[in-house]
Amino acid sequence: MDTSRQGDQQQATERRRRELLEAADRVVLRDGPGASMNAIAAEAGITKPILYRHFGDKGGLYRALAERHTDGLLASLRAALDAPAGRRERVEATLDTYLAAIELRPQVYRFLMHPAEPAQPAEGGFETARHAAPLLRRLGEELAEVILERVDLGPGSALQARAWGHGIVGMMHAAGDWWLSEQPCSRAEVVRCLADLLWGRLAVAPDRAGGPGL
């Protein structure tokens, strides 16, 4: 097979893969964590074996979708961090970008971060719990790189940047999960609260009178 034909076939395969991921996205937006291989194959107008041929298994399709959405989120977070503004404003913009993303597409967030109900995997659903950790790990490592690039932390900076990166991602994930589930306040308010914590308010806030302190 000549090189040009191989290139054409590779482009066709990549184009078909994108089309299948777009079909999977539509099903995830509709069904959230309950999205199944059967439903995705039906949406794409193909049989399930063809879907497996492109992605290997449910985990392969999940990883492809996670990479697709994580790439977009990371680009948005980096843009917020690089905006021409003061550090506090950029921190708030970054927190808001993350919360806005999960608020805009809550079903995608739940698909990526929450396991299917126990009855669903037997019906072709995704068991996503074991996949969420690598996704968060990637976000933490990426944020650590950004911190290391932009903040002079002195000796031991690489370790501190990684600890901060993973800690901030864990905070955003846990707080965002709580906020999206309960909606106890506006997005702007939770952004302000999280930014206050990152800005050291915990260190300077006085203990309550009569309490054990922290």
N, C-alpha and C positions, 0 to 999 in steps of 0.2 A: 504494500500500500504506500503511495507516495505521500510526501510530507503535507502537501496542500489538502489532500483528502482527509488525512488524519486530523489536521487542524479544523476542517469543516465539521467532522464528526464530533470533535471535542466541544466546539462551539454549540452544536446542536444539543449535545448532552447537557451542557451547562445551562442553556436556555430552557430546556425541559425541566431541569432541576429547579430553576427559579420559578417556573410556572407551578410546579408541584408545591413549593414552599408558599407561594401566594394562595393556592387553594387551601393548604393547611392553615394559613393565617385566618382565612375566612371562617373556617370551621372553629378554630380556637376562639375567635371573637364571638361566635355564637354559643359555643358549648363550654368554654373555659377548660378546667381540668378534666371534664368528661369527654373531651375530644377523642375520637377513636380512629384507628387506622381505617376501619370500614367506612366511616363518614368522610374521611379525607379522600379516600380512593373514589368514593361516589361523587364528591364535589369536583374532583379532577377529571371525572369521566373515564377512569381506568379501573383495572382490577387490583386487588390488594397485592398479589404477587409482583406486579409491575412496580408498585410503590416500594416493596421490599427490595427489589432489584436496584433501585436508586439509592436507598438509605440503609439497607442491611436489616434493620429491625426498628422497633419503636424507639429504642434509645438513640439510634442513629438519626432518626428524624427529629427527635427532641433536641439533640445536640445542635443540629443544623438550624433549627428555629431559635434556640437560645443564642447561638453565635450571631444570627441575623439581627435579633433585637438588642443584644448586648453591644454589638458594634455601633448601632445607632445611638444607644443611650450614652456610651462612652464619648462619642463625638459631640453630643450635646453637652455633656458634663465638662469636657475640655474647653468647649467654646465659652461656657459660663465662667470657668476659671480664668480664661484668657481675656475676658472682656476688659475694656479700659475703664476701670473703676477702682475704688479703694478695696483693701483686703476684706473688710467686713462685708461690703456690698457683694463682692465676688463669692464669698462663702455663702451668703444668703441666696444668691442667684443659683449656686450649685445645688443647694438643698432644695430649692423651689423647682429646679429642673427635674430632679429625681421624683419628687412628689407629684409634679404635674404629669410626668410620664405614666406613673402607675394609676393616677386618677383618670387620665384620658383613655387608657386601655386596661381596665381592671381585670377583664377576663384573661388577657394575655399575661398579666402579672400573676394571677392565680394559677394559670397553667404552668408558668415557669417555676413558681415558688412553692406551690402546695400540692400534696399528693392527691390523687383521685380518691373518691370514696371507696371503701373496701369492695363494694359490689361491682365497681366499674372496670377494674383491670381484666376480669374474666370476659367482659364484653368488648375488649379491645381498647380500653382506656390506658392512660399513661401513669405509671408509678413514678412521679417526678421527685419524690422526697430525696432520693439518693443522688439526683442530678443537680439540685439547687446549690449544694455546697460548692462544687467546682465553679459555678457561675459567680457566686459571691466571692470566692477566692480570687477569681480573675479581676473582678471589680476592685478588690482590695489591693492587689498587686499594681494595677494600673494607677490607682490613686496614690499609692506609695511613690511611684515613679514621678508623678506630677509634683508631689510635695518635695521630693528630693531635688527636683529641677528648680523649684521656685523659692524654697526657704532654706536659709543657712542655719542648720541645727548643730553645727560644731562637731566635736568628736563623737563617733558612734552614730553619725547621721543616718546611715543606711538602715540600721536596725530600728532607730526611732521612727524613721519615715514609714517603714513597713508596719510597725506597731500602730502608728497613727492611721495609716491607710486602712488596715483591716478593722481597727476599732471604729473609725468613722463610718465605714460601710456597714458594719454590724449595727451601729446605732441607727443609721438611715433605714436599714431593712426592718429592724424591730419596730422603730417608731412609725415608719410608713405603714407597716402591716396593721398596727393598732389603729392608726388614724383612718386608714382606708376602710377598716372593718366597722369602726364605731362612729366616725365622722363627728367627733366631739367639739370641733372648732374649725375655723377657716384654715385653709392651707397657709395663708400668710401668718397666722398666729402660731401654728406649729413650727413653721420655718423660724420665726423669731425665737421661740423657746429653745430649739435645737442650736441655733446660732449663739444664743446666750451661754449655753453649756460649753460649746466649743471655745467661746471667747473667755472662759475662765470665771464665769459668774459663780460657779459652785465654790471656787476657792475663796472668794471674797464675801459671799453671802453669810451673814451672822447666823449663829445657831438660834433656834427658837428658845425663848425663855422657859426654863423648867424642863426642857427636853434633854435627852442624852447627848445631843450633838452628833456630828458626822465626821 
